[in-house]
Amino acid sequence: MKIAVYTCIVGERDYPRPFPKEEGIDYFCYIDSIAETSFKNGWKLLPVKKLLPSKRLTNRYHKIQPHLLSELKEYDYTIYMDGNVEPKTKLLDLVESLEKDKKIIGLLRHWVRDCAYDEASICLRDRLDSDENIKNIVNLLETNEYPKHYGLCAGGFIIRKNSHINENLSKMWYRYVSSICIRDQISLNFCMWKLGIEPYTFNKIDVCNVVRHHGGVQREN
């Protein structure tokens, strides 16, 4: 079983985390501050595949669509993690949990909320995208009669089996993120619901630490 971990860092807000690397797993970091391949902290650094009008959208292009990243095509599983995530447990064990449960995607359960509509309200309150964009994605959910409190997964840590179903999920998810609302956690569970995908979910406290950008501990919200 071939496993690749990858991240995407745009605008030098983060740097590849120097956590211990597992033997038999390859680590890739797509980054916009280099022009050629290099290595740091056990990561293979690669130039981003595509620069888009915003840093966030460039990150989402890579984060959401591993099937478009040529270096990852040969792997059975990919594990995306945000630049400020540090695993606390063996990644191979997490992948094996999916295999045992016959799931094709593994995600962190959100540690505060369980509802995409509540997530949208927080994004509105904190001005994390325009009011119009957030209201448009909520309208999409309501039009499709997406249920409230159906569950909410965090987007900063994603284990995916290389499969056509996950590719379809990635295409749908990126379409909503790139054309309606950049706040990807609002639409993630909705896309899985539409496609009939049941994720394997982990507790963040058991799986990883989320640190502040350039050090510190991330606030819980």
C-alpha positions as YAML, in Angstrom:
chain: A
units: angstrom
residues:
- id: 1
  name: MET
  ca: [0.00, 0.00, 0.00]
- id: 2
  name: LYS
  ca: [1.51, 3.30, -1.14]
- id: 3
  name: ILE
  ca: [0.73, 6.40, 0.92]
- id: 4
  name: ALA
  ca: [1.57, 10.05, 0.24]
- id: 5
  name: VAL
  ca: [1.13, 12.96, 2.64]
- id: 6
  name: TYR
  ca: [0.88, 16.39, 1.09]
- id: 7
  name: THR
  ca: [0.26, 20.01, 1.96]
- id: 8
  name: CYS
  ca: [0.10, 23.29, 0.09]
- id: 9
  name: ILE
  ca: [1.61, 26.48, 1.46]
- id: 10
  name: VAL
  ca: [0.91, 29.77, -0.28]
- id: 11
  name: GLY
  ca: [2.15, 33.19, 0.78]
- id: 12
  name: GLU
  ca: [4.67, 31.84, 3.33]
- id: 13
  name: ARG
  ca: [2.11, 31.88, 6.14]
- id: 14
  name: ASP
  ca: [3.17, 28.40, 7.20]
- id: 15
  name: TYR
  ca: [6.17, 26.19, 6.64]
- id: 16
  name: PRO
  ca: [6.46, 22.40, 6.40]
- id: 17
  name: ARG
  ca: [6.08, 20.98, 9.91]
- id: 18
  name: PRO
  ca: [9.20, 19.19, 11.25]
- id: 19
  name: PHE
  ca: [7.33, 16.28, 12.89]
- id: 20
  name: PRO
  ca: [8.87, 12.77, 12.72]
- id: 21
  name: LYS
  ca: [8.20, 11.12, 9.36]
- id: 22
  name: GLU
  ca: [7.00, 7.52, 9.03]
- id: 23
  name: GLU
  ca: [9.03, 5.03, 7.05]
- id: 24
  name: GLY
  ca: [7.27, 3.97, 3.87]
- id: 25
  name: ILE
  ca: [5.28, 7.20, 3.50]
- id: 26
  name: ASP
  ca: [6.28, 9.98, 1.10]
- id: 27
  name: TYR
  ca: [5.79, 13.66, 1.99]
- id: 28
  name: PHE
  ca: [5.14, 16.43, -0.55]
- id: 29
  name: CYS
  ca: [4.74, 20.16, -0.01]
- id: 30
  name: TYR
  ca: [3.45, 22.33, -2.86]
- id: 31
  name: ILE
  ca: [4.69, 25.84, -2.22]
- id: 32
  name: ASP
  ca: [4.64, 29.11, -4.15]
- id: 33
  name: SER
  ca: [7.97, 30.48, -2.90]
- id: 34
  name: ILE
  ca: [10.23, 28.10, -4.87]
- id: 35
  name: ALA
  ca: [10.88, 27.54, -8.57]
- id: 36
  name: GLU
  ca: [12.40, 24.05, -8.41]
- id: 37
  name: THR
  ca: [12.27, 20.90, -6.29]
- id: 38
  name: SER
  ca: [14.08, 20.87, -2.94]
- id: 39
  name: PHE
  ca: [13.77, 19.24, 0.50]
- id: 40
  name: LYS
  ca: [13.07, 20.52, 4.03]
- id: 41
  name: ASN
  ca: [12.12, 18.81, 7.30]
- id: 42
  name: GLY
  ca: [11.59, 15.52, 5.47]
- id: 43
  name: TRP
  ca: [9.24, 17.12, 2.91]
- id: 44
  name: LYS
  ca: [9.85, 17.14, -0.82]
- id: 45
  name: LEU
  ca: [9.13, 20.75, -1.79]
- id: 46
  name: LEU
  ca: [7.50, 21.29, -5.18]
- id: 47
  name: PRO
  ca: [6.35, 24.45, -6.96]
- id: 48
  name: VAL
  ca: [2.58, 24.88, -6.89]
- id: 49
  name: LYS
  ca: [0.86, 23.46, -9.96]
- id: 50
  name: LYS
  ca: [-1.33, 26.48, -10.54]
- id: 51
  name: LEU
  ca: [-1.41, 30.04, -9.20]
- id: 52
  name: LEU
  ca: [-4.95, 31.41, -8.95]
- id: 53
  name: PRO
  ca: [-6.18, 34.96, -8.21]
- id: 54
  name: SER
  ca: [-6.14, 34.43, -4.43]
- id: 55
  name: LYS
  ca: [-3.86, 32.55, -2.04]
- id: 56
  name: ARG
  ca: [-6.81, 30.72, -0.55]
- id: 57
  name: LEU
  ca: [-8.05, 29.51, -3.92]
- id: 58
  name: THR
  ca: [-4.56, 28.35, -4.90]
- id: 59
  name: ASN
  ca: [-4.46, 26.32, -1.70]
- id: 60
  name: ARG
  ca: [-7.94, 24.87, -2.33]
- id: 61
  name: TYR
  ca: [-7.00, 23.87, -5.89]
- id: 62
  name: HIS
  ca: [-4.28, 21.59, -4.51]
- id: 63
  name: LYS
  ca: [-6.00, 20.58, -1.27]
- id: 64
  name: ILE
  ca: [-9.28, 19.48, -2.82]
- id: 65
  name: GLN
  ca: [-8.01, 17.91, -6.06]
- id: 66
  name: PRO
  ca: [-5.21, 15.39, -5.47]
- id: 67
  name: HIS
  ca: [-6.20, 13.64, -8.71]
- id: 68
  name: LEU
  ca: [-4.78, 16.65, -10.60]
- id: 69
  name: LEU
  ca: [-1.36, 16.44, -8.90]
- id: 70
  name: SER
  ca: [0.83, 14.22, -11.07]
- id: 71
  name: GLU
  ca: [3.17, 13.22, -8.22]
- id: 72
  name: LEU
  ca: [0.26, 11.66, -6.32]
- id: 73
  name: LYS
  ca: [-1.36, 9.58, -9.06]
- id: 74
  name: GLU
  ca: [0.58, 6.39, -8.26]
- id: 75
  name: TYR
  ca: [-0.44, 6.28, -4.59]
- id: 76
  name: ASP
  ca: [-3.22, 4.16, -3.10]
- id: 77
  name: TYR
  ca: [-3.96, 6.77, -0.43]
- id: 78
  name: THR
  ca: [-3.26, 10.46, -0.06]
- id: 79
  name: ILE
  ca: [-3.34, 12.37, 3.21]
- id: 80
  name: TYR
  ca: [-3.79, 16.12, 2.96]
- id: 81
  name: MET
  ca: [-2.94, 18.22, 5.99]
- id: 82
  name: ASP
  ca: [-2.90, 21.97, 6.45]
- id: 83
  name: GLY
  ca: [0.50, 23.54, 7.00]
- id: 84
  name: ASN
  ca: [-0.22, 24.03, 10.71]
- id: 85
  name: VAL
  ca: [-1.21, 20.40, 11.44]
- id: 86
  name: GLU
  ca: [1.06, 17.96, 13.28]
- id: 87
  name: PRO
  ca: [-0.02, 14.30, 13.56]
- id: 88
  name: LYS
  ca: [-0.06, 12.72, 17.03]
- id: 89
  name: THR
  ca: [-0.54, 9.11, 15.93]
- id: 90
  name: LYS
  ca: [0.78, 6.86, 13.20]
- id: 91
  name: LEU
  ca: [-0.73, 7.78, 9.86]
- id: 92
  name: LEU
  ca: [-0.51, 4.20, 8.64]
- id: 93
  name: ASP
  ca: [-2.78, 3.16, 11.53]
- id: 94
  name: LEU
  ca: [-5.36, 5.73, 10.44]
- id: 95
  name: VAL
  ca: [-5.30, 4.46, 6.87]
- id: 96
  name: GLU
  ca: [-5.71, 0.91, 8.11]
- id: 97
  name: SER
  ca: [-8.76, 2.03, 10.10]
- id: 98
  name: LEU
  ca: [-10.38, 3.15, 6.84]
- id: 99
  name: GLU
  ca: [-9.43, -0.09, 5.13]
- id: 100
  name: LYS
  ca: [-10.89, -2.17, 7.95]
- id: 101
  name: ASP
  ca: [-14.15, -0.19, 7.90]
- id: 102
  name: LYS
  ca: [-14.28, -0.14, 4.07]
- id: 103
  name: LYS
  ca: [-14.43, 3.66, 3.94]
- id: 104
  name: ILE
  ca: [-12.85, 5.72, 1.15]
- id: 105
  name: ILE
  ca: [-12.38, 9.00, 3.03]
- id: 106
  name: GLY
  ca: [-11.35, 9.86, 6.58]
- id: 107
  name: LEU
  ca: [-11.89, 13.27, 8.19]
- id: 108
  name: LEU
  ca: [-11.75, 15.02, 11.54]
- id: 109
  name: ARG
  ca: [-15.11, 15.59, 13.20]
- id: 110
  name: HIS
  ca: [-15.41, 19.31, 13.89]
- id: 111
  name: TRP
  ca: [-14.59, 19.78, 17.57]
- id: 112
  name: VAL
  ca: [-17.19, 22.52, 18.19]
- id: 113
  name: ARG
  ca: [-20.03, 22.28, 15.64]
- id: 114
  name: ASP
  ca: [-22.05, 19.57, 13.91]
- id: 115
  name: CYS
  ca: [-23.94, 21.67, 11.35]
- id: 116
  name: ALA
  ca: [-23.02, 23.34, 8.04]
- id: 117
  name: TYR
  ca: [-25.60, 26.06, 8.65]
- id: 118
  name: ASP
  ca: [-24.01, 26.93, 12.00]
- id: 119
  name: GLU
  ca: [-20.62, 26.95, 10.27]
- id: 120
  name: ALA
  ca: [-21.99, 29.44, 7.73]
- id: 121
  name: SER
  ca: [-23.27, 31.67, 10.55]
- id: 122
  name: ILE
  ca: [-19.80, 31.73, 12.14]
- id: 123
  name: CYS
  ca: [-18.25, 32.56, 8.75]
- id: 124
  name: LEU
  ca: [-20.71, 35.43, 8.37]
- id: 125
  name: ARG
  ca: [-19.99, 36.70, 11.86]
- id: 126
  name: ASP
  ca: [-16.22, 36.59, 11.38]
- id: 127
  name: ARG
  ca: [-16.37, 37.88, 7.77]
- id: 128
  name: LEU
  ca: [-14.48, 34.88, 6.40]
- id: 129
  name: ASP
  ca: [-16.00, 35.39, 2.95]
- id: 130
  name: SER
  ca: [-18.40, 37.95, 1.52]
- id: 131
  name: ASP
  ca: [-21.94, 37.95, 2.87]
- id: 132
  name: GLU
  ca: [-23.22, 37.29, -0.65]
- id: 133
  name: ASN
  ca: [-21.02, 34.21, -1.15]
- id: 134
  name: ILE
  ca: [-21.95, 32.68, 2.20]
- id: 135
  name: LYS
  ca: [-25.65, 33.33, 1.65]
- id: 136
  name: ASN
  ca: [-25.40, 31.75, -1.80]
- id: 137
  name: ILE
  ca: [-23.88, 28.53, -0.47]
- id: 138
  name: VAL
  ca: [-26.53, 28.39, 2.28]
- id: 139
  name: ASN
  ca: [-29.20, 28.87, -0.40]
- id: 140
  name: LEU
  ca: [-27.73, 25.90, -2.30]
- id: 141
  name: LEU
  ca: [-27.99, 23.72, 0.80]
- id: 142
  name: GLU
  ca: [-31.55, 24.84, 1.50]
- id: 143
  name: THR
  ca: [-32.66, 24.36, -2.10]
- id: 144
  name: ASN
  ca: [-31.41, 20.77, -1.94]
- id: 145
  name: GLU
  ca: [-33.14, 20.28, 1.44]
- id: 146
  name: TYR
  ca: [-29.86, 19.43, 3.11]
- id: 147
  name: PRO
  ca: [-30.66, 18.62, 6.76]
- id: 148
  name: LYS
  ca: [-29.42, 20.67, 9.69]
- id: 149
  name: HIS
  ca: [-27.05, 19.05, 12.22]
- id: 150
  name: TYR
  ca: [-26.15, 16.36, 9.71]
- id: 151
  name: GLY
  ca: [-22.53, 16.48, 10.82]
- id: 152
  name: LEU
  ca: [-19.58, 18.76, 10.16]
- id: 153
  name: CYS
  ca: [-16.05, 17.70, 9.25]
- id: 154
  name: ALA
  ca: [-12.98, 19.91, 9.41]
- id: 155
  name: GLY
  ca: [-11.11, 20.40, 6.16]
- id: 156
  name: GLY
  ca: [-7.56, 20.55, 7.47]
- id: 157
  name: PHE
  ca: [-6.86, 16.80, 7.53]
- id: 158
  name: ILE
  ca: [-8.17, 14.47, 4.81]
- id: 159
  name: ILE
  ca: [-7.35, 10.82, 4.10]
- id: 160
  name: ARG
  ca: [-8.53, 9.71, 0.65]
- id: 161
  name: LYS
  ca: [-8.42, 6.41, -1.16]
- id: 162
  name: ASN
  ca: [-7.48, 6.81, -4.81]
- id: 163
  name: SER
  ca: [-10.87, 6.09, -6.40]
- id: 164
  name: HIS
  ca: [-13.30, 7.41, -9.00]
- id: 165
  name: ILE
  ca: [-15.84, 8.21, -6.28]
- id: 166
  name: ASN
  ca: [-13.36, 10.41, -4.45]
- id: 167
  name: GLU
  ca: [-12.44, 12.08, -7.74]
- id: 168
  name: ASN
  ca: [-16.11, 12.88, -8.30]
- id: 169
  name: LEU
  ca: [-16.31, 14.25, -4.77]
- id: 170
  name: SER
  ca: [-13.26, 16.43, -5.37]
- id: 171
  name: LYS
  ca: [-14.69, 17.83, -8.58]
- id: 172
  name: MET
  ca: [-18.04, 18.68, -7.00]
- id: 173
  name: TRP
  ca: [-16.49, 20.15, -3.86]
- id: 174
  name: TYR
  ca: [-14.01, 22.30, -5.78]
- id: 175
  name: ARG
  ca: [-16.76, 23.54, -8.09]
- id: 176
  name: TYR
  ca: [-18.70, 24.94, -5.13]
- id: 177
  name: VAL
  ca: [-15.61, 26.30, -3.39]
- id: 178
  name: SER
  ca: [-14.26, 28.04, -6.50]
- id: 179
  name: SER
  ca: [-17.55, 29.40, -7.82]
- id: 180
  name: ILE
  ca: [-19.73, 30.05, -4.76]
- id: 181
  name: CYS
  ca: [-17.96, 30.18, -1.38]
- id: 182
  name: ILE
  ca: [-14.30, 29.68, -0.48]
- id: 183
  name: ARG
  ca: [-15.17, 28.38, 3.02]
- id: 184
  name: ASP
  ca: [-14.83, 24.72, 2.14]
- id: 185
  name: GLN
  ca: [-16.15, 23.25, 5.40]
- id: 186
  name: ILE
  ca: [-19.64, 24.55, 4.61]
- id: 187
  name: SER
  ca: [-19.94, 22.45, 1.46]
- id: 188
  name: LEU
  ca: [-17.84, 19.35, 2.26]
- id: 189
  name: ASN
  ca: [-20.44, 17.30, 4.13]
- id: 190
  name: PHE
  ca: [-23.12, 18.46, 1.70]
- id: 191
  name: CYS
  ca: [-21.10, 17.04, -1.23]
- id: 192
  name: MET
  ca: [-20.61, 13.72, 0.54]
- id: 193
  name: TRP
  ca: [-24.34, 13.61, 1.30]
- id: 194
  name: LYS
  ca: [-25.18, 14.25, -2.35]
- id: 195
  name: LEU
  ca: [-22.89, 11.42, -3.48]
- id: 196
  name: GLY
  ca: [-23.91, 8.96, -0.77]
- id: 197
  name: ILE
  ca: [-20.44, 8.88, 0.82]
- id: 198
  name: GLU
  ca: [-20.16, 8.07, 4.51]
- id: 199
  name: PRO
  ca: [-16.79, 9.23, 5.88]
- id: 200
  name: TYR
  ca: [-14.72, 7.60, 8.56]
- id: 201
  name: THR
  ca: [-14.39, 10.29, 11.24]
- id: 202
  name: PHE
  ca: [-11.66, 10.84, 13.82]
- id: 203
  name: ASN
  ca: [-11.50, 12.88, 17.02]
- id: 204
  name: LYS
  ca: [-8.95, 15.66, 16.56]
- id: 205
  name: ILE
  ca: [-7.60, 15.17, 20.07]
- id: 206
  name: ASP
  ca: [-6.58, 11.60, 19.14]
- id: 207
  name: VAL
  ca: [-5.13, 12.37, 15.72]
- id: 208
  name: CYS
  ca: [-3.32, 15.70, 15.52]
- id: 209
  name: ASN
  ca: [-2.37, 19.05, 16.99]
- id: 210
  name: VAL
  ca: [-3.40, 22.22, 15.20]
- id: 211
  name: VAL
  ca: [-0.81, 24.89, 15.98]
- id: 212
  name: ARG
  ca: [-0.88, 28.60, 15.34]
- id: 213
  name: HIS
  ca: [0.67, 29.75, 12.09]
- id: 214
  name: HIS
  ca: [4.42, 30.00, 12.78]
- id: 215
  name: GLY
  ca: [4.04, 28.41, 16.21]
- id: 216
  name: GLY
  ca: [1.73, 28.39, 19.25]
- id: 217
  name: VAL
  ca: [-1.58, 26.63, 19.77]
- id: 218
  name: GLN
  ca: [-4.62, 27.23, 17.59]
- id: 219
  name: ARG
  ca: [-7.68, 28.57, 19.40]
- id: 220
  name: GLU
  ca: [-10.69, 26.24, 19.50]
- id: 221
  name: ASN
  ca: [-13.57, 27.76, 17.47]
...
